[in-house]
Amino acid sequence: MERKSITLDKIQKNTATMFQNWMLLTAGENAPGKFNAMTIGWGFLGFAWGKPIAVTLVRHHRYTFEFMERAEDFTICSFPPQYRDALNLLGTKSGRDGDKVAASGLTPVASKIVRAPAYAEADLVLECKKAHFYDMREQDVAAKWVLDVYPGRDFHKMYFGEIVHVEEA
Ligand SMILES: Cc1cc2nc3c(=O)[nH]c(=O)nc-3n(C[C@H](O)[C@H](O)[C@H](O)COP(=O)(O)O)c2cc1C
């Protein structure tokens, strides 16, 4: 898909709803077996520390978590509706159990700035460099939210990434 390089404020897609419509988080090197990707439904875009920032929430037991910990950067991509099945697969299978990116039919391509790949089929690519990250702690979560969202105490790690490049179709 042909994409243009733009600044964050020029994104056409609805940034308030795009995570709910599913996106793909990818971390690692752009070589077979050297990166992993998973579907994400929670996240934010905004500004902090004078920079455009993307935030993603990753549970520790995801295989992608291991790549997020080792890498200095990541990409967040969205796709046209016809790739819903691919995103469903990437959000229900683990990269620990096989090459699910190959199985999804998506085509990894080199990003412009970061080491993590983007995808030929993506209609929006956010290239991010890890800036600030922390583990959510039970004492910092309202009791009701612990009960409702984290009954298994499997708190997320939050990654704030500086958005260093944006492309949109
Ligand atoms: C629609 C959807 C949204 C998801 N959002 C998140 C998320 O924001 N954070 C997270 O840790 N897991 C999320 N998941 C779960 C992971 O995508 C899923 O566990 C995946 O299989 C992990 O793959 P991995 O083990 O290869 O990293 C989501 C799954 C789906 C289907």
The ligand as an ORCA input file, in Angstrom:
! r2SCAN-3c Opt
* xyz 0 1
  C      -8.501     -7.338     19.743
  C      -7.355     -7.725     20.632
  C      -6.726     -6.754     21.403
  C      -5.663     -7.093     22.258
  N      -5.042     -6.107     22.988
  C      -3.997     -6.407     23.794
  C      -3.298     -5.362     24.509
  O      -3.579     -4.163     24.373
  N      -2.295     -5.752     25.361
  C      -1.937     -7.077     25.522
  O      -1.016     -7.364     26.306
  N      -2.561     -8.066     24.819
  C      -3.561     -7.760     23.959
  N      -4.184     -8.743     23.224
  C      -3.750    -10.142     23.371
  C      -2.527    -10.513     22.509
  O      -2.629     -9.960     21.204
  C      -2.476    -12.035     22.392
  O      -2.353    -12.599     23.692
  C      -1.388    -12.540     21.478
  O      -1.663    -13.876     21.146
  C       0.008    -12.429     22.101
  O       0.917    -12.945     21.181
  P       2.450    -13.246     21.538
  O       2.478    -14.267     22.638
  O       3.041    -13.738     20.243
  O       3.051    -11.938     21.978
  C      -5.230     -8.425     22.348
  C      -5.864     -9.411     21.555
  C      -6.895     -9.073     20.693
  C      -7.536    -10.128     19.833
*
